[in-house]
Amino acid sequence: MEDNSNIREKLKSLLVQLKDWEKTNTNVPGVKIIKIPAKNEIPERLGIEINPVDDSGRLIKKTGHIVLTNEELFIKYAELFDHPKVLELMQEIELLRNEMQDQSQDKTSVIFEL
């Protein structure tokens, strides 16, 4: 495990080197560091972009979800994703979507006779 002070120094360096909204890869697939520009009273800062990868290592979505560095919020998101009812809900929505697509395809395959 790397010394946290060394990681902190690397992050400070990234904050200077990266341009606004520029991303850099990490050694964790699907996790990038992004520089978020200053806005009003809030100084520039770093965040994490999470975008899962498939089995071949390609990003699943074009853009990921940006998580600002708030450990408590991150833990709450992780708990939600891990909740069995959330998985059940996602599965049911996926089944409904597939059902709706099947119905839509059935309608387009019907030939209207004159």
Secondary structure as UniProt FT lines:
FT   HELIX           4..17
FT   TURN            20..21
FT   STRAND          23..25
FT   TURN            29..30
FT   STRAND          31..36
FT   TURN            40..41
FT   STRAND          45..50
FT   TURN            55..56
FT   STRAND          65..68
FT   HELIX           71..82
FT   HELIX           84..109
//
